[in-house]
């Protein structure tokens, strides 16, 4: 194995697409190719994409095959691994692929400001005990910023997604970066994390909150931005999917006072109309007035701040609500921080309908379902809540019954034995 490594190191010295700066060439000085990679290496003006920690270089090579109109550089310190990718690129005549053997800490000495158009960090070592060595940590992010072009994108691929809170953590990180970008006038930070960078949330259990829990949550929601508060209250009262609430049109309200209906254009199925109270109608009207005063005539009631022609984005709303929950340390009856998902209020709405003893067809219509198939889940949830809320009472009653079985003969002693065996 040692001989093979030595042979690869020797071949790396002569491969035309491999660059191995010596320490004195990059330590507190500029490498000769700094700012000249396109001119002297690739001989074109195509954008340069850099992969940090490229390992064997397979990813860099495959990207080079997929995008021949772009230039790719794979960076790693392990030369014996990198040899494979470099060798493959030479054998395939790939003039848009190069490899750089050095420590990532020296990036600023090798690349000029704005020279890198895009950055890939693929499956980095999380370095749980050494944050300074973490390629996705603040130290390296600050370094990347010095070589990236304006509006550059950083791609992070990781397989460490076991934590259930990963989606929320990345969502909060995006909110933090956007806030920093706006405060310190770094627009690149506002789009550093895009929607497809955020992994989907784990499939949530079908659960709902109690009346008291929602009262506590709503008491804080109404203190937020007034339009977000209106959105959340309407979302609860209408029982719609969040996508359908966000895409309510400014002409959705119909009928006369005392006989109002709201027209809901469902994103997933057919449109339908739902009767609403005068209080809900007034809330919708005030939401429309708020948007009209701020943005003028728009198609949607709740619009995107960056583009009022589009509806508000759920991820932005979720970020603000989740941030508020954490700042206020709002917890449910079990001591856990409140969750905030797309169907949280819809589940509550559906369960309340079952508790009103409505028939399945009426419940389906009010939820906008085309069939009664899913109503059973709301009924099941209602029964589960009843079971949870009465469990302690039922256990106490069972204990009282067992205590009263003393001296009642063999038949009843058998009941006691059966219970104790469960």
C-alpha positions in Angstrom: 0.0 0.0 0.0 2.9 2.4 0.8 4.5 1.8 -2.6 1.2 2.5 -4.3 0.8 5.8 -2.5 4.4 6.8 -3.4 3.7 6.0 -7.0 0.6 8.1 -7.0 2.4 11.0 -5.3 5.1 10.8 -8.0 2.5 10.8 -10.8 0.7 13.7 -9.2 3.8 15.8 -9.7 3.5 15.4 -13.5 -0.2 15.5 -14.1 -1.0 18.7 -15.9 -4.3 19.4 -14.1 -2.9 19.1 -10.6 -1.5 22.1 -8.6 0.3 21.6 -5.3 1.4 24.9 -3.9 4.4 24.8 -1.5 3.9 26.3 1.9 6.1 29.3 1.2 4.0 30.0 -2.0 0.8 30.5 -0.1 1.8 31.4 3.5 1.2 35.2 3.9 1.8 35.7 0.1 -0.1 35.3 -3.1 0.1 32.2 -5.3 1.2 33.0 -8.8 -2.1 31.8 -10.3 -4.2 34.0 -8.0 -6.7 35.8 -10.2 -5.4 34.1 -13.3 -7.0 30.6 -13.2 -9.2 31.2 -16.2 -6.4 32.9 -18.2 -3.5 30.5 -17.5 -5.2 27.2 -16.6 -8.6 26.9 -18.4 -7.9 29.4 -21.2 -11.5 30.7 -21.2 -13.7 33.1 -19.3 -16.2 30.5 -17.9 -17.3 30.6 -14.3 -15.1 28.6 -11.8 -16.8 26.2 -9.4 -14.7 25.1 -6.4 -15.3 21.9 -4.4 -13.9 21.9 -0.9 -12.8 18.5 0.4 -13.2 16.7 -2.9 -11.7 13.4 -1.7 -11.2 11.1 -4.7 -12.5 13.8 -7.0 -15.5 11.8 -8.4 -17.9 14.7 -7.8 -15.7 17.2 -9.4 -15.2 15.0 -12.5 -18.9 14.2 -12.8 -19.8 17.9 -12.5 -17.2 18.7 -15.2 -18.9 16.1 -17.5 -22.4 17.5 -16.9 -21.4 21.1 -17.4 -18.6 21.5 -20.0 -19.3 25.2 -20.2 -18.1 25.7 -16.6 -14.7 25.2 -15.0 -14.3 23.0 -11.9 -11.5 22.8 -9.3 -11.4 20.1 -6.6 -9.5 20.9 -3.4 -8.2 18.5 -0.9 -5.1 17.9 1.2 -5.0 14.1 0.6 -3.0 13.6 -2.6 -3.4 9.8 -2.8 -7.1 10.2 -3.0 -7.2 13.1 -5.4 -5.0 11.1 -7.8 -8.0 9.1 -9.0 -10.1 12.1 -10.1 -7.1 13.9 -11.6 -6.1 10.8 -13.6 -9.7 10.2 -14.8 -10.0 13.9 -16.0 -6.7 13.6 -18.0 -7.7 10.3 -19.5 -11.0 11.8 -20.6 -9.5 14.9 -22.0 -11.4 17.1 -19.6 -9.8 20.6 -19.9 -12.4 22.1 -17.6 -11.3 20.1 -14.5 -8.4 20.8 -12.3 -7.3 19.8 -8.8 -5.6 21.8 -6.0 -3.8 20.0 -3.2 -3.6 22.3 -0.2 -5.3 23.2 3.1 -8.5 25.2 2.7 -7.2 27.8 5.2 -5.0 29.2 2.4 -7.9 29.9 -0.1 -7.4 33.7 0.1 -3.8 33.3 -1.1 -4.8 31.2 -4.1 -8.0 32.9 -5.4 -8.7 36.6 -6.0 -11.9 38.3 -4.7 -14.8 37.2 -6.8 -12.9 34.6 -8.7 -15.1 31.7 -7.6 -18.6 31.7 -8.9 -19.9 28.7 -6.9 -18.8 26.6 -4.0 -19.5 22.9 -3.2 -18.9 21.4 0.3 -19.7 17.7 -0.1 -20.2 15.5 3.0 -17.7 17.4 5.3 -16.4 16.0 8.5 -18.7 17.6 11.2 -15.7 18.1 13.5 -18.0 18.1 16.6 -15.0 18.7 18.9 -13.1 21.2 16.8 -15.4 23.9 15.5 -12.6 25.8 14.0 -11.9 23.0 11.5 -15.6 22.7 10.5 -15.8 23.6 6.8 -19.4 24.9 7.3 -18.4 26.9 10.4 -18.3 30.7 10.7 -14.5 30.8 10.3 -14.6 29.2 6.9 -17.8 31.0 5.8 -15.9 34.3 6.4 -13.1 33.0 4.3 -15.3 31.8 1.4 -16.9 35.3 1.3 -13.5 36.8 0.4 -13.2 34.7 -2.8 -16.8 34.3 -3.9 -18.4 36.5 -6.6 -21.5 38.6 -5.8 -24.7 36.4 -5.7 -22.5 33.2 -5.5 -24.2 30.1 -4.2 -22.8 27.7 -1.6 -24.0 24.1 -1.9 -23.7 22.0 1.3 -24.4 18.2 1.0 -24.5 16.3 4.3 -25.8 12.9 5.4 -26.0 14.1 9.1 -29.8 14.6 9.0 -30.9 12.3 11.8 -31.8 15.1 14.1 -35.5 15.9 13.9 -34.9 19.6 14.3 -32.6 19.9 11.2 -35.3 21.5 9.1 -36.0 24.1 11.8 -32.3 24.7 12.5 -31.6 25.5 8.8 -34.8 27.6 8.6 -33.6 29.6 11.7 -30.1 29.9 10.2 -31.5 31.4 7.0 -33.6 33.9 9.0 -30.4 34.9 11.0 -28.3 35.3 7.8 -31.0 37.4 6.2 -31.2 39.6 9.2 -27.5 40.1 9.2 -27.5 40.8 5.5 -30.1 43.5 5.8 -28.5 45.1 8.9 -24.9 45.2 7.5 -25.8 45.7 3.8 -24.6 42.3 2.6 -27.3 41.3 0.1 -25.5 38.0 -0.7 -26.5 36.7 2.8 -30.2 37.2 2.1 -30.1 34.4 -0.5 -27.3 32.3 0.8 -29.7 29.5 1.8 -32.5 28.8 -0.8 -35.6 26.7 -0.5 -34.1 23.5 -2.0 -31.3 23.6 0.6 -33.8 23.0 3.4 -34.5 19.3 3.8 -38.2 18.3 4.1 -39.5 17.9 7.6 -39.9 14.4 9.0 -43.4 13.0 8.6 -45.3 14.4 11.5 -47.6 12.5 13.7 -51.3 13.2 13.4 -51.8 15.3 16.5 -53.5 18.4 17.7 -53.3 20.8 20.6 -55.9 21.4 23.3 -58.0 24.5 23.6 -55.8 25.8 26.5 -52.6 25.2 24.5 -53.9 27.1 21.5 -55.0 29.9 23.7 -51.5 30.3 25.0 -50.0 30.2 21.5 -52.6 32.6 20.0 -52.1 35.1 22.8 -48.5 35.6 21.5 -49.3 35.3 17.8 -51.6 38.3 18.0 -48.7 40.4 19.3 -46.7 39.8 16.1 -47.0 41.8 12.9 -50.7 42.6 12.5 -51.0 41.0 9.0 -49.3 37.8 10.1 -51.6 37.7 13.1 -54.6 38.1 10.8 -53.3 35.4 8.5 -52.8 32.9 11.4 -56.3 33.6 12.9 -58.0 33.3 9.5 -56.0 30.1 8.8 -57.4 28.7 12.1 -61.0 29.8 11.6 -61.2 28.7 8.0 -59.6 25.3 8.6 -57.9 25.5 5.2 -54.5 24.2 4.1 -51.9 26.8 4.6 -51.3 27.0 0.9 -55.0 27.8 0.4 -55.0 30.5 3.0 -51.9 32.2 1.6 -53.4 32.2 -1.9 -56.7 33.8 -1.0 -57.6 36.3 -3.6 -58.7 39.9 -2.9 -62.1 39.0 -4.5 -62.6 35.9 -2.4 -65.3 37.4 -0.1 -68.9 37.2 -1.6 -72.4 37.8 -0.4 -74.1 40.4 1.7 -73.5 41.2 5.5 -75.0 38.4 7.5 -74.8 35.9 4.5 -71.1 35.8 3.6 -69.2 33.1 1.9 -65.5 32.9 1.0 -64.4 31.4 -2.3 -61.3 29.2 -1.7 -59.2 28.1 -4.7 -57.5 25.0 -3.4 -54.0 24.4 -4.8 -54.4 20.6 -4.7 -58.0 20.0 -5.6 -61.1 21.8 -6.7 -62.3 25.3 -5.6 -65.2 25.5 -3.2 -67.1 28.1 -1.2 -67.5 28.1 2.6 -70.0 30.1 4.7 -68.3 32.4 7.2 -69.4 34.5 10.1 -69.5 38.3 9.9 -66.4 38.4 12.2 -64.3 36.4 9.8 -65.6 38.5 6.9 -64.5 41.7 8.7 -61.1 40.2 9.4 -60.7 39.4 5.6 -61.8 42.9 4.7 -59.2 44.4 7.0 -56.5 42.2 5.6 -57.4 43.3 2.1 -57.4 47.0 3.2 -53.9 46.6 4.8 -52.4 45.1 1.7 -54.1 47.7 -0.6 -52.8 50.5 1.5 -49.2 49.1 1.6 -48.9 47.6 -1.9 -51.8 49.0 -4.0 -54.0 46.6 -6.1 -52.8 43.0 -5.8 -54.2 39.6 -6.8 -53.6 38.0 -3.4 -54.5 39.2 0.1 -51.3 38.1 1.7 -48.4 39.0 -0.5 -44.6 38.5 -0.6 -42.7 41.5 0.6 -40.1 41.1 -2.2 -42.7 40.7 -4.9 -46.3 41.8 -4.2 -47.5 40.1 -7.3 -46.9 36.7 -5.6 -48.5 35.2 -2.5 -46.6 35.2 0.8 -44.3 32.3 1.2 -45.0 29.8 4.0 -41.3 29.3 4.9 -41.0 33.0 5.7 -44.1 32.9 7.9 -43.0 29.7 9.6 -39.5 31.2 10.3 -41.1 34.2 12.1 -43.5 32.1 14.1 -40.9 29.5 15.2 -38.6 32.3 16.2 -41.3 33.9 18.3 -42.1 30.5 20.0 -38.4 30.1 20.9 -37.9 33.6 22.1 -41.1 33.4 24.3 -40.2 29.8 25.3 -43.8 28.7 24.6 -44.4 25.1 25.6 -47.3 22.7 25.4 -48.9 20.8 28.3 -46.1 18.2 28.1 -43.3 20.8 28.5 -42.2 20.7 24.9 -41.8 23.7 22.7 -44.8 24.3 20.4 -44.4 22.8 17.0 -45.6 24.8 14.0 -46.5 22.8 10.9 -48.6 23.2 7.8 -51.6 21.2 9.1 -51.5 22.1 12.8 -54.5 24.3 12.8 -56.3 22.2 10.2 -56.1 19.1 12.4 -57.5 21.1 15.3 -60.4 22.4 13.1 -61.2 18.9 11.8 -61.2 17.4 15.3 -63.5 20.2 16.5 -66.0 19.4 13.7 -66.1 15.7 14.8 -66.7 16.8 18.4 -69.8 18.7 17.2 -71.2 15.4 16.0 -71.5 16.4 12.4 -71.8 13.7 9.8 -68.8 12.7 7.7 -70.1 14.3 4.5 -70.6 17.7 6.1 -67.1 17.5 7.7 -65.6 16.6 4.4 -67.3 19.6 2.7 -66.2 22.1 5.4 -62.6 20.8 5.0 -62.7 21.0 1.2 -62.3 17.2 0.8 -63.8 15.6 -2.3 -64.6 12.4 -0.3 -65.2 11.3 3.2 -62.2 9.0 3.2 -59.9 11.1 5.5 -62.6 12.1 8.0 -61.8 8.9 9.9 -58.4 10.3 10.9 -60.0 13.3 12.6 -62.5 11.1 14.4 -59.7 8.8 15.6 -57.8 11.9 16.8 -60.8 13.1 18.7 -61.2 9.7 20.4 -57.5 9.7 21.3 -57.8 13.1 23.0 -60.7 11.8 25.0 -58.7 8.8 26.0 -55.7 10.9 27.0 -57.8 13.3 29.0 -59.7 10.6 30.9 -56.8 8.1 31.4 -56.0 9.1 35.0 -59.7 9.0 36.0 -60.2 5.6 34.3 -57.2 4.2 36.1 -58.4 5.4 39.4 -61.9 3.9 38.8 -60.3 0.6 37.9 -58.3 0.7 41.1 -61.4 1.4 43.2 -63.2 -1.5 41.6 -60.3 -3.9 42.3 -60.2 -2.7 45.9 -63.9 -3.5 46.3 -63.5 -7.1 45.0 -62.0 -8.3 48.3 -64.0 -11.2 49.6 -66.3 -11.5 46.6 -65.4 -15.1 45.8 -63.3 -16.9 43.2 -65.0 -15.4 40.1 -64.0 -11.9 41.1 -60.6 -12.9 42.3 -60.0 -14.2 38.8 -60.8 -10.7 37.4 -58.2 -9.2 39.8 -55.7 -11.8 38.6 -56.4 -11.1 34.9 -55.9 -7.4 35.4 -52.6 -7.8 37.3 -51.3 -10.0 34.4 -51.8 -7.3 31.8 
